[in-house]
Amino acid sequence: MGALADPIEFETTEDGTVPAGAIKISFYNDGTSVAIVNGVRLKVGKATNFGFTGKPYRAIEYKANGTTLFIRYTV
């Protein structure tokens, strides 16, 4: 990890994991079906955020389930 924060943004329709070490994470469901983020349902048109806590997050898994997720995280 460098001295400066590095924001990363992308859209995906595939399952994946935000890697451990992120200091801020957000998900937005921009698709047509329910996604699963960190084991919790994320309804269409809804967002969930993992705000800055002063220490990095562990890896956060997500399952798109055929929808489109917009993901933003900072390392």
C-alpha positions as protocol buffer text, in pm:
chain_id: "A"
residue {
  index: 1
  type: MET
  ca { x: 0 y: 0 z: 0 }
}
residue {
  index: 2
  type: GLY
  ca { x: 140 y: 338 z: -99 }
}
residue {
  index: 3
  type: ALA
  ca { x: 136 y: 668 z: 87 }
}
residue {
  index: 4
  type: LEU
  ca { x: -164 y: 798 z: -113 }
}
residue {
  index: 5
  type: ALA
  ca { x: -512 y: 647 z: -134 }
}
residue {
  index: 6
  type: ASP
  ca { x: -602 y: 485 z: -466 }
}
residue {
  index: 7
  type: PRO
  ca { x: -975 y: 491 z: -559 }
}
residue {
  index: 8
  type: ILE
  ca { x: -1090 y: 209 z: -787 }
}
residue {
  index: 9
  type: GLU
  ca { x: -1428 y: 206 z: -968 }
}
residue {
  index: 10
  type: PHE
  ca { x: -1582 y: -53 z: -1198 }
}
residue {
  index: 11
  type: GLU
  ca { x: -1905 y: -219 z: -1310 }
}
residue {
  index: 12
  type: THR
  ca { x: -1944 y: -595 z: -1315 }
}
residue {
  index: 13
  type: THR
  ca { x: -2198 y: -868 z: -1381 }
}
residue {
  index: 14
  type: GLU
  ca { x: -1971 y: -1138 z: -1238 }
}
residue {
  index: 15
  type: ASP
  ca { x: -1914 y: -1264 z: -884 }
}
residue {
  index: 16
  type: GLY
  ca { x: -1599 y: -1151 z: -709 }
}
residue {
  index: 17
  type: THR
  ca { x: -1425 y: -1011 z: -404 }
}
residue {
  index: 18
  type: VAL
  ca { x: -1306 y: -668 z: -304 }
}
residue {
  index: 19
  type: PRO
  ca { x: -958 y: -747 z: -176 }
}
residue {
  index: 20
  type: ALA
  ca { x: -857 y: -707 z: 187 }
}
residue {
  index: 21
  type: GLY
  ca { x: -699 y: -372 z: 266 }
}
residue {
  index: 22
  type: ALA
  ca { x: -965 y: -134 z: 133 }
}
residue {
  index: 23
  type: ILE
  ca { x: -1038 y: 160 z: 365 }
}
residue {
  index: 24
  type: LYS
  ca { x: -1376 y: 251 z: 211 }
}
residue {
  index: 25
  type: ILE
  ca { x: -1610 y: 39 z: -6 }
}
residue {
  index: 26
  type: SER
  ca { x: -1946 y: 99 z: -175 }
}
residue {
  index: 27
  type: PHE
  ca { x: -2176 y: -113 z: -390 }
}
residue {
  index: 28
  type: TYR
  ca { x: -2473 y: -1 z: -601 }
}
residue {
  index: 29
  type: ASN
  ca { x: -2711 y: -247 z: -769 }
}
residue {
  index: 30
  type: ASP
  ca { x: -2780 y: -97 z: -1113 }
}
residue {
  index: 31
  type: GLY
  ca { x: -2932 y: -412 z: -1262 }
}
residue {
  index: 32
  type: THR
  ca { x: -3255 y: -608 z: -1264 }
}
residue {
  index: 33
  type: SER
  ca { x: -3215 y: -868 z: -990 }
}
residue {
  index: 34
  type: VAL
  ca { x: -3105 y: -897 z: -627 }
}
residue {
  index: 35
  type: ALA
  ca { x: -2731 y: -923 z: -561 }
}
residue {
  index: 36
  type: ILE
  ca { x: -2559 y: -1061 z: -251 }
}
residue {
  index: 37
  type: VAL
  ca { x: -2293 y: -843 z: -84 }
}
residue {
  index: 38
  type: ASN
  ca { x: -2112 y: -973 z: 223 }
}
residue {
  index: 39
  type: GLY
  ca { x: -2388 y: -1234 z: 264 }
}
residue {
  index: 40
  type: VAL
  ca { x: -2670 y: -974 z: 259 }
}
residue {
  index: 41
  type: ARG
  ca { x: -2926 y: -915 z: -17 }
}
residue {
  index: 42
  type: LEU
  ca { x: -2882 y: -590 z: -212 }
}
residue {
  index: 43
  type: LYS
  ca { x: -3207 y: -501 z: -388 }
}
residue {
  index: 44
  type: VAL
  ca { x: -3226 y: -337 z: -731 }
}
residue {
  index: 45
  type: GLY
  ca { x: -3161 y: 38 z: -712 }
}
residue {
  index: 46
  type: LYS
  ca { x: -3012 y: 16 z: -362 }
}
residue {
  index: 47
  type: ALA
  ca { x: -2661 y: 83 z: -233 }
}
residue {
  index: 48
  type: THR
  ca { x: -2458 y: -31 z: 64 }
}
residue {
  index: 49
  type: ASN
  ca { x: -2146 y: 132 z: 201 }
}
residue {
  index: 50
  type: PHE
  ca { x: -1859 y: 31 z: 423 }
}
residue {
  index: 51
  type: GLY
  ca { x: -1731 y: 369 z: 541 }
}
residue {
  index: 52
  type: PHE
  ca { x: -1390 y: 468 z: 671 }
}
residue {
  index: 53
  type: THR
  ca { x: -1330 y: 310 z: 1012 }
}
residue {
  index: 54
  type: GLY
  ca { x: -966 y: 398 z: 1073 }
}
residue {
  index: 55
  type: LYS
  ca { x: -847 y: 50 z: 977 }
}
residue {
  index: 56
  type: PRO
  ca { x: -871 y: -155 z: 657 }
}
residue {
  index: 57
  type: TYR
  ca { x: -1150 y: -401 z: 581 }
}
residue {
  index: 58
  type: ARG
  ca { x: -1112 y: -773 z: 529 }
}
residue {
  index: 59
  type: ALA
  ca { x: -1201 y: -909 z: 184 }
}
residue {
  index: 60
  type: ILE
  ca { x: -1571 y: -853 z: 98 }
}
residue {
  index: 61
  type: GLU
  ca { x: -1736 y: -1108 z: -135 }
}
residue {
  index: 62
  type: TYR
  ca { x: -2019 y: -1026 z: -375 }
}
residue {
  index: 63
  type: LYS
  ca { x: -2246 y: -1232 z: -601 }
}
residue {
  index: 64
  type: ALA
  ca { x: -2401 y: -1046 z: -892 }
}
residue {
  index: 65
  type: ASN
  ca { x: -2674 y: -1306 z: -960 }
}
residue {
  index: 66
  type: GLY
  ca { x: -2724 y: -1173 z: -1314 }
}
residue {
  index: 67
  type: THR
  ca { x: -2745 y: -807 z: -1217 }
}
residue {
  index: 68
  type: THR
  ca { x: -2499 y: -520 z: -1269 }
}
residue {
  index: 69
  type: LEU
  ca { x: -2304 y: -393 z: -971 }
}
residue {
  index: 70
  type: PHE
  ca { x: -2120 y: -62 z: -960 }
}
residue {
  index: 71
  type: ILE
  ca { x: -1836 y: -98 z: -711 }
}
residue {
  index: 72
  type: ARG
  ca { x: -1607 y: 171 z: -571 }
}
residue {
  index: 73
  type: TYR
  ca { x: -1334 y: 107 z: -318 }
}
residue {
  index: 74
  type: THR
  ca { x: -1025 y: 286 z: -191 }
}
residue {
  index: 75
  type: VAL
  ca { x: -696 y: 123 z: -95 }
}
